[in-house]
């Protein structure tokens, strides 16, 4: 072999090593950077709160954990959610949501739908299948497959909840298997439909039981709270809402413009949820919609799930989240307030899902009684699912 060939071979080998290292190391590095927990001393939790928390059915309406390469059945020291940490936090019901597009420079004020999509880069770096590179619906379906595979591998730790019957089975099992997590599946915006109404049925068949309409940008269904148009529902958006309701999929209005929220409330036949948010009267940011719309949602039997990050709760500590929850209880009643962490949604929080007893402690300190805490922490979610999941 000539010296030149040896040099070329060595250079190609080095490039290969660098590429392998990049694709192996980059995903966890990005995950660690974007899903941070503020460094903190262990939270002091009273004996009363520890006892109460151990008795709760805790439910969370929103976590984007399926977006990341992190294996959910293994415990990690970064990010917010995995099955061991869900079990440590006594989380019973977890809605896993699927992110499919996010514009470069994402913010809560204004985003353009045609901006470069950062999720495409993440898809490539994490070596997702080719079919996901150019299709948002395939990205959602791939994340659904990952959840199903995790459940199949860990039947003693996690089970799918897609129907009222499966919910009853889950609750019966959990009475004697307190480590069991009930997993649900939702979308983060219906741009994931790729403009095809038929994809609502495909998503239903894949196990999706909650769908939101928008994320951080306007789409074919209507305006985003963080888009540029402020528009209401389009004709396509109305068709999607009708199809979602016909299939008994829960409708999520997170990230929707206030005009979309009003349009949905004028036509919806079933209660809706906002799966991760705050109350504008408590935390006046561009992430939260007006209190009067929250009251309208509650008056129709809906739920408002409070998030754990700064733009939602104006703070990231358990005490800050508890204050947002108490505000909601006073505004719309404890029976309409729930938890919606937005864990693993490129947010910085003050705790991960293993530390939720600190919220229970803070709610007691803020004057909520045990019945109200049980409702907010998960019973409202279980009740809602028991009524509105498909039979």
Secondary structure, DSSP 8 states (H G I E B T S, - for coil): --HHHHHHHHHHHHHHHHHHHHHHHHHHHHHHHHS-B---------HHHHHHHHH--EEEEEE-GGGSSS-TTS--SSSS--HHHHHHTTEEEEEEEE----BTT--SS---TTS-BHHHHHHHHTT--GGGSS-HHHHHHHHHHHHHHHHHH-TTTEEE--BHHHHHHHHHHHHH-TT-EEEEEEES-GGGGTT-TTHHHHHHHTTEEEEES-SSS-BTTB-BTTSSS---B-HHHHHHHHHHHHTT-EEE-TTB-HHHHHHHHHH-SS--EEEEE--TTTS-STTS--HHHHHHHHHTT-EEEE--SHHHHSS-SHHHHHHHHHHHHHHH-GGGEEE---BTSS--BSS-GGGTHHHHHHHHHTT--HHHHHIIIIIHHHHHHHHHSB-
